[in-house]
Amino acid sequence: MRIRAVDANNDWMFGAGQQSYKQGIEALKQNVRTRLQSWWSDCFFAPAEGVNWNNYLDIGTKDLLDIDICKVINTTGGVIKITSYDSRISAERKFALSVKISTIYGETNINEEL
């Protein structure tokens, strides 16, 4: 797997030669992160993809959000299974996620704040 890399602002990288691309497990981790940051129905060619974040803005919806996030991760190409999962919502209403996944390239961790 080889994909165009994104920078800290989630913009595609250009003009850096091979560093403008990610391969293997790093590409897969970027795919998972990108899919989690995508809003459901936001992409015209994949309207059923992404997380429906509007459904989870209310109090007491964390369990449903966890189910939706696990579904997005498990349906990402190259992911075999989730081996551990932890999430929390801070007092500032930031969602933090720590996931260990088994992939076609081996095991990896993803720690993300969405």
N, CA, C and O of each residue as an XYZ file, in Angstrom:
456
protein
N       0.848     -1.168      0.000
C       0.000      0.000      0.000
C       0.898      1.237      0.000
O       1.833      1.334      0.796
N       0.615      2.156     -0.875
C       1.358      3.416     -0.967
C       0.355      4.535     -1.210
O      -0.433      4.478     -2.154
N       0.389      5.546     -0.359
C      -0.559      6.656     -0.474
C       0.165      7.986     -0.314
O       1.283      8.041      0.198
N      -0.479      9.044     -0.753
C       0.048     10.402     -0.584
C      -0.015     10.758      0.898
O      -1.055     10.572      1.530
N       1.066     11.261      1.454
C       1.120     11.636      2.863
C       0.366     12.943      3.100
O       0.217     13.766      2.197
N      -0.100     13.111      4.324
C      -0.705     14.374      4.734
C       0.148     14.976      5.846
O       0.786     14.253      6.611
N       0.154     16.305      5.928
C       0.948     16.982      6.952
C       0.121     17.186      8.224
O      -0.978     16.645      8.346
N       0.648     17.962      9.161
C      -0.027     18.196     10.440
C      -1.365     18.909     10.281
O      -2.223     18.814     11.159
N      -1.556     19.626      9.162
C      -2.822     20.312      8.893
C      -3.771     19.470      8.050
O      -4.805     19.963      7.598
N      -3.427     18.209      7.837
C      -4.206     17.280      7.010
C      -4.281     17.708      5.553
O      -5.259     17.417      4.865
N      -3.247     18.399      5.082
C      -3.128     18.756      3.667
C      -2.184     17.768      2.997
O      -1.216     17.314      3.607
N      -2.466     17.438      1.746
C      -1.571     16.548      1.011
C      -0.196     17.168      0.881
O      -0.065     18.383      0.733
N       0.821     16.339      0.935
C       2.201     16.805      0.781
C       2.641     16.655     -0.671
O       2.377     15.637     -1.310
N       3.310     17.676     -1.177
C       3.858     17.660     -2.531
C       5.283     18.197     -2.486
O       5.643     18.947     -1.579
N       6.082     17.815     -3.457
C       7.403     18.402     -3.643
C       8.478     17.930     -2.699
O       9.536     18.554     -2.621
N       8.249     16.852     -1.978
C       9.256     16.340     -1.045
C       9.755     14.966     -1.472
O      10.281     14.213     -0.653
N       9.594     14.641     -2.734
C      10.062     13.348     -3.236
C       9.352     12.185     -2.571
O       8.127     12.190     -2.445
N      10.115     11.188     -2.143
C       9.542      9.998     -1.518
C       8.880     10.305     -0.176
O       8.025      9.545      0.277
N       9.266     11.412      0.464
C       8.649     11.775      1.735
C       7.223     12.286      1.559
O       6.507     12.483      2.541
N       6.812     12.499      0.321
C       5.431     12.897      0.045
C       4.496     11.692      0.046
O       3.298     11.841     -0.194
N       5.025     10.507      0.313
C       4.244      9.271      0.296
C       4.486      8.478      1.571
O       5.530      8.593      2.213
N       3.495      7.672      1.917
C       3.632      6.716      3.017
C       3.359      5.336      2.460
O       2.564      5.161      1.537
N       4.038      4.356      3.044
C       3.873      2.978      2.595
C       3.644      2.066      3.791
O       3.954      2.422      4.928
N       3.104      0.899      3.520
C       2.960     -0.131      4.536
C       2.102      0.284      5.705
O       1.018      0.845      5.540
N       2.610     -0.005      6.900
C       1.822      0.216      8.107
C       1.553      1.702      8.357
O       0.503      2.047      8.898
N       2.481      2.589      7.974
C       2.254      4.027      8.140
C       1.126      4.515      7.229
O       0.344      5.383      7.617
N       1.045      3.964      6.031
C      -0.051      4.311      5.118
C      -1.385      3.838      5.685
O      -2.387      4.548      5.605
N      -1.392      2.646      6.255
C      -2.613      2.101      6.831
C      -3.068      2.927      8.035
O      -4.260      3.196      8.186
N      -2.127      3.330      8.891
C      -2.474      4.181     10.034
C      -3.067      5.509      9.565
O      -4.028      6.003     10.154
N      -2.501      6.083      8.516
C      -3.041      7.338      7.985
C      -4.441      7.124      7.423
O      -5.304      7.986      7.586
N      -4.682      5.998      6.767
C      -6.024      5.707      6.250
C      -7.041      5.630      7.377
O      -8.142      6.167      7.251
N      -6.688      4.967      8.483
C      -7.603      4.861      9.623
C      -7.882      6.251     10.191
O      -9.039      6.603     10.423
N      -6.836      7.041     10.416
C      -7.019      8.398     10.958
C      -7.906      9.249     10.052
O      -8.803      9.945     10.526
N      -7.651      9.187      8.758
C      -8.423      9.982      7.802
C      -9.884      9.567      7.800
O     -10.773     10.417      7.751
N     -10.136      8.268      7.854
C     -11.525      7.799      7.868
C     -12.235      8.213      9.150
O     -13.427      8.520      9.119
N     -11.524      8.229     10.280
C     -12.144      8.650     11.537
C     -12.438     10.149     11.553
O     -13.388     10.584     12.204
N     -11.649     10.924     10.858
C     -11.867     12.370     10.802
C     -12.931     12.761      9.784
O     -13.395     13.901      9.783
N     -13.315     11.846      8.934
C     -14.311     12.137      7.895
C     -15.718     12.125      8.479
O     -16.068     11.251      9.273
N     -16.505     13.091      8.081
C     -17.911     13.139      8.480
C     -18.714     12.231      7.561
O     -18.449     12.168      6.360
N     -19.692     11.531      8.118
C     -20.557     10.648      7.344
C     -21.236     11.449      6.245
O     -21.727     12.553      6.483
N     -21.262     10.897      5.058
C     -21.931     11.480      3.897
C     -21.245     12.754      3.393
O     -21.853     13.529      2.655
N     -19.991     12.977      3.783
C     -19.274     14.186      3.383
C     -18.624     14.053      2.009
O     -18.379     15.055      1.338
N     -18.348     12.838      1.595
C     -17.645     12.603      0.332
C     -18.647     12.173     -0.740
O     -19.395     11.216     -0.541
N     -18.665     12.869     -1.863
C     -19.678     12.606     -2.885
C     -19.568     11.217     -3.507
O     -20.576     10.675     -3.962
N     -18.373     10.624     -3.542
C     -18.253      9.300     -4.150
C     -18.315      8.168     -3.121
O     -18.269      6.997     -3.498
N     -18.419      8.497     -1.831
C     -18.576      7.483     -0.786
C     -19.509      8.028      0.299
O     -19.070      8.260      1.426
N     -20.795      8.235     -0.027
C     -21.701      8.900      0.915
C     -21.988      8.113      2.193
O     -22.443      8.702      3.174
N     -21.740      6.818      2.212
C     -22.012      6.021      3.408
C     -20.756      5.810      4.253
O     -20.754      4.968      5.151
N     -19.702      6.552      3.983
C     -18.441      6.414      4.719
C     -18.311      7.503      5.777
O     -18.991      8.526      5.712
N     -17.437      7.277      6.744
C     -17.150      8.265      7.777
C     -17.966      8.043      9.038
O     -18.703      7.064      9.153
N     -17.826      8.959      9.975
C     -18.514      8.891     11.266
C     -19.593      9.964     11.281
O     -19.339     11.110     10.911
N     -20.787      9.598     11.706
C     -21.888     10.557     11.787
C     -21.785     11.308     13.118
O     -22.555     11.060     14.045
N     -20.824     12.226     13.194
C     -20.520     12.937     14.432
C     -21.728     13.691     14.983
O     -21.820     13.865     16.198
N     -22.653     14.143     14.145
C     -23.839     14.863     14.627
C     -24.685     14.015     15.566
O     -25.357     14.559     16.444
N     -24.669     12.702     15.403
C     -25.446     11.817     16.272
C     -24.869     11.730     17.678
O     -25.551     11.266     18.591
N     -23.631     12.165     17.871
C     -22.940     11.939     19.138
C     -22.624     13.221     19.889
O     -21.754     13.225     20.760
N     -23.308     14.298     19.570
C     -23.066     15.566     20.247
C     -23.799     15.666     21.576
O     -23.549     16.595     22.344
N     -24.685     14.746     21.859
C     -25.475     14.759     23.081
C     -24.728     14.021     24.196
O     -23.781     13.281     23.929
N     -25.149     14.220     25.418
C     -24.563     13.528     26.565
C     -25.062     12.084     26.577
O     -26.225     11.824     26.266
N     -24.192     11.153     26.933
C     -24.580      9.754     27.067
C     -24.534      8.952     25.783
O     -25.140      7.884     25.704
N     -23.831      9.438     24.780
C     -23.785      8.728     23.497
C     -22.428      8.078     23.230
O     -22.185      7.591     22.126
N     -21.543      8.066     24.227
C     -20.188      7.555     24.019
C     -20.180      6.089     23.595
O     -19.404      5.713     22.717
N     -21.017      5.261     24.191
C     -21.041      3.839     23.826
C     -21.422      3.645     22.362
O     -20.846      2.801     21.676
N     -22.385      4.418     21.885
C     -22.776      4.330     20.473
C     -21.661      4.834     19.562
O     -21.427      4.273     18.491
N     -20.975      5.890     19.990
C     -19.844      6.409     19.224
C     -18.735      5.366     19.135
O     -18.134      5.188     18.076
N     -18.461      4.675     20.243
C     -17.432      3.630     20.236
C     -17.763      2.531     19.230
O     -16.874      2.038     18.535
N     -19.022      2.149     19.148
C     -19.444      1.124     18.185
C     -19.209      1.607     16.760
O     -18.692      0.865     15.925
N     -19.587      2.842     16.486
C     -19.414      3.407     15.143
C     -17.933      3.514     14.772
O     -17.552      3.205     13.642
N     -17.106      3.946     15.711
C     -15.672      4.073     15.446
C     -15.045      2.706     15.198
O     -14.228      2.562     14.288
N     -15.408      1.715     15.979
C     -14.877      0.359     15.752
C     -15.289     -0.161     14.380
O     -14.510     -0.844     13.715
N     -16.509      0.158     13.954
C     -16.954     -0.259     12.619
C     -16.106      0.390     11.531
O     -15.710     -0.274     10.573
N     -15.826      1.677     11.674
C     -15.006      2.387     10.688
C     -13.600      1.792     10.643
O     -13.049      1.584      9.562
N     -13.023      1.520     11.802
C     -11.672      0.949     11.839
C     -11.656     -0.439     11.212
O     -10.790     -0.741     10.390
N     -12.609     -1.283     11.596
C     -12.639     -2.665     11.094
C     -12.903     -2.761      9.600
O     -12.517     -3.747      8.974
N     -13.550     -1.764      9.016
C     -13.839     -1.813      7.578
C     -12.787     -1.087      6.742
O     -12.951     -0.932      5.532
N     -11.716     -0.646      7.383
C     -10.606     -0.031      6.650
C      -9.783     -1.134      5.999
O      -9.411     -2.108      6.653
N      -9.504     -0.979      4.716
C      -8.730     -1.982      3.993
C      -7.378     -2.221      4.640
O      -6.644     -1.272      4.916
N      -7.040     -3.487      4.885
C      -5.769     -3.845      5.496
C      -5.853     -4.116      6.981
O      -4.928     -4.695      7.551
N      -6.952     -3.707      7.633
C      -7.127     -3.972      9.060
C      -7.731     -5.360      9.218
O      -8.739     -5.685      8.592
N      -7.104     -6.174     10.062
C      -7.617     -7.519     10.325
C      -8.578     -7.493     11.506
O      -9.696     -8.001     11.415
N      -8.134     -6.891     12.631
C      -9.007     -6.802     13.803
C      -8.465     -5.774     14.787
O      -7.302     -5.376     14.724
N      -9.329     -5.361     15.687
C      -8.945     -4.483     16.793
C      -8.575     -5.388     17.959
O      -9.376     -6.225     18.374
N      -7.358     -5.224     18.492
C      -6.935     -6.068     19.612
C      -7.136     -5.387     20.960
O      -7.304     -6.072     21.968
N      -7.122     -4.056     21.004
C      -7.490     -3.330     22.224
C      -8.033     -1.958     21.829
O      -7.651     -1.383     20.811
N      -8.934     -1.459     22.667
C      -9.609     -0.196     22.353
C      -9.905      0.535     23.652
O     -10.401     -0.060     24.608
N      -9.601      1.822     23.683
C      -9.932      2.661     24.826
C     -10.263      4.055     24.309
O      -9.575      4.575     23.430
N     -11.301      4.653     24.846
C     -11.659      6.014     24.449
C     -12.163      6.772     25.663
O     -12.642      6.186     26.634
N     -12.045      8.083     25.586
C     -12.526      8.923     26.674
C     -12.902     10.304     26.125
O     -12.369     10.758     25.113
N     -13.819     10.941     26.812
C     -14.229     12.299     26.457
C     -13.818     13.199     27.609
O     -14.228     12.979     28.749
N     -13.012     14.208     27.317
C     -12.502     15.105     28.357
C     -13.570     16.123     28.755
O     -14.628     16.214     28.132
N     -13.271     16.881     29.801
C     -14.184     17.933     30.258
C     -14.370     19.003     29.190
O     -15.393     19.688     29.161
N     -13.375     19.145     28.311
C     -13.470     20.112     27.208
C     -14.193     19.519     26.001
O     -14.222     20.131     24.934
N     -14.777     18.332     26.163
C     -15.526     17.610     25.122
C     -14.637     17.201     23.951
O     -15.082     17.188     22.803
N     -13.377     16.866     24.243
C     -12.485     16.320     23.225
C     -12.502     14.809     23.355
O     -12.471     14.263     24.458
N     -12.550     14.153     22.223
C     -12.613     12.697     22.187
C     -11.214     12.152     21.936
O     -10.611     12.441     20.902
N     -10.695     11.367     22.873
C      -9.367     10.766     22.738
C      -9.523      9.263     22.552
O     -10.362      8.619     23.182
N      -8.702      8.732     21.680
C      -8.830      7.343     21.261
C      -7.462      6.675     21.297
O      -6.476      7.239     20.823
N      -7.406      5.478     21.858
C      -6.186      4.671     21.844
C      -6.581      3.272     21.382
O      -7.339      2.571     22.052
N      -6.052      2.881     20.227
C      -6.439      1.610     19.614
C      -5.197      0.831     19.221
O      -4.238      1.397     18.697
N      -5.219     -0.460     19.475
C      -4.180     -1.357     18.963
C      -4.868     -2.244     17.930
O      -5.860     -2.909     18.230
N      -4.329     -2.247     16.706
C      -4.950     -3.025     15.639
C      -3.960     -4.019     15.048
O      -2.753     -3.782     15.002
N      -4.504     -5.115     14.608
C      -3.746     -6.115     13.863
C      -4.025     -5.862     12.388
O      -5.180     -5.802     11.967
N      -2.951     -5.711     11.599
C      -3.095     -5.383     10.185
C      -2.360     -6.408      9.328
O      -1.705     -7.311      9.847
N      -2.476     -6.258      8.026
C      -1.752     -7.148      7.118
C      -0.247     -6.913      7.205
O       0.533     -7.723      6.704
N       0.172     -5.809      7.837
C       1.593     -5.491      8.001
C       2.103     -5.780      9.406
O       3.300     -5.638      9.657
N       1.245     -6.177     10.318
C       1.620     -6.417     11.708
C       0.747     -5.600     12.653
O      -0.264     -5.026     12.249
N       1.154     -5.560     13.913
C       0.401     -4.820     14.929
C       0.871     -3.367     14.981
O       2.042     -3.073     14.741
N      -0.057     -2.466     15.296
C       0.293     -1.053     15.446
C      -0.676     -0.385     16.403
O      -1.778     -0.879     16.641
N      -0.249      0.742     16.947
C      -1.078      1.543     17.851
C      -1.458      2.849     17.175
O      -0.676      3.434     16.425
N      -2.668      3.291     17.455
C      -3.128      4.594     16.983
C      -3.646      5.348     18.197
O      -4.567      4.893     18.875
N      -3.054      6.494     18.464
C      -3.495      7.385     19.535
C      -3.902      8.687     18.869
O      -3.081      9.365     18.251
N      -5.163      9.024     19.000
C      -5.703     10.158     18.245
C      -6.641     10.958     19.135
O      -7.355     10.397     19.966
N      -6.633     12.274     18.954
C      -7.605     13.141     19.606
C      -8.447     13.768     18.513
O      -7.935     14.477     17.647
N      -9.733     13.502     18.560
C     -10.642     13.970     17.511
C     -11.552     15.055     18.042
O     -12.389     15.574     17.304
